[in-house]
Amino acid sequence: MLSGLNDLQSLYFIAIINANDKKLEAKSLLNEIGVLKDIERKSDLQEIKPAFDFYIGRAYVYAALIEKEAHNTEQASQYMKSGQTLFQSLGWTGYTEEALRSIVTRELDKWKVRPQMRESGK
């Protein structure tokens, strides 16, 4: 079980790093979803399945945001529906597109690298 949690944390760290690189983030998210689903299928990890479902759901919502930004509305809609289904299965009542988009955007904003402002006169 601990190795499953370590895998989960490692993938989260990679996703945060890739959130600052537009070219890597979409590929990374699809890879993250696949890896998480593979790990989740292991029978010895069933007690932490909700944690995996949360991370997979979040990755789907993030992928939906990327696809929407790229004007791939059909793919964005599919990813969002997959995320909503997972959050609903976890018992969330606030799994609307707007709510999930807000949650994921807020989280990503914490990790985005912002250019530093120069002090005037220096």
N, C-alpha and C positions, 0 to 999 in steps of 0.2 A: 504494500500500500504506500509506503514512503517513497518508493521509486516513482510511482504514479504521480504523487504530489510534486516531486522534484521535476518530473517531465512537464507538469502543468505550469510550474513557476518558470521554468526555462523558456517555454513557448511564450509566456506572457512577457518576459523580458525581451525576447526577440521581437515581438509585436510592437513593444514600446519603442525600441530602437528604429524599427522600420517605419514607424509613424512619421518620422521626420524625412523620409525619402519616398516621394510619390511613386517612383518606378518600382521600388521593392515592395511597397505595402500591399498592393493587390495580390501579387504572387505569393507573398508571405502568408497572407490571411487564408488563402485557399489551401496552402500547404498546412497551416496551423489547424484548420478545420479537419482535414484528412487525418493528420497525426492524432489529434484529440479523439476522433471517432475510433481510430484503431486502438488506442490505449484504453478507451472506455469499454471496448468489447471484451477486455480481459475479465474473466469471471472473478478474480480475486480483488477487483476494484469496485465492485457493485456498491459498497457502502459509501464511496465518495463520488458516485455517479452524478448526484446533483451538482457538485462542483464542476465536473466536466461539462454538464449540460449548460451551466451558467456561462462558462468560458466559450463554448461553441456558439451559444446564442449570441453572446456579445460579438464574437468574430463575424457571425452572419450579419448583424446589424451594421458593423463597421464596413463590411464588404458592400452592403447595400448603399451606404453613404458614398463610398468610392465610385460605385457604378452609376449612381445618380449624378454625381459630379461630372462623370464622363459621358453623360446623356444616354446611358444604356438603361433606359427605364424598365424594360421587361426583366432584365437580369437583376436590377435593383429591387424590383417588386418580389421576385422569387426569393432573393436572399432575406429580405425583410420578413416575408411570410414564414420562412424557416426559423428565423430568430424569434418571431412572435409565438410560433408553435412551441418552441422550447421553453420560453419564459412562462407561457400559459401552463405547460406541464409541470413547472416548478411551483405553481400556485400563485403566481403574480396576478394581481388584478389590474395593474397599470401597464399593460403590454401593448398599448396602441403605438402606431408608428411614431407619432409625435413624442410620446413619453420615452420610448427606447432611443430615438434619435437624440433627444436631449441628454439622456444619461450617458450615452457613449461619447457624444461630442464634448460634454463637460469633462469626462475622464481623459479623453485624448488631449484636450487643451492643457491639462496639467503637465503633459509630457512633451508637448511640442517645443522645439527649440525656437526661441524668439531672438531676433537680432538685438544686441545690446545698444542702448541709446547712449550717445556721447554727450557728455556734459558740455554746455555751451561755454565757449572761451577756452577750451582745451584742445 
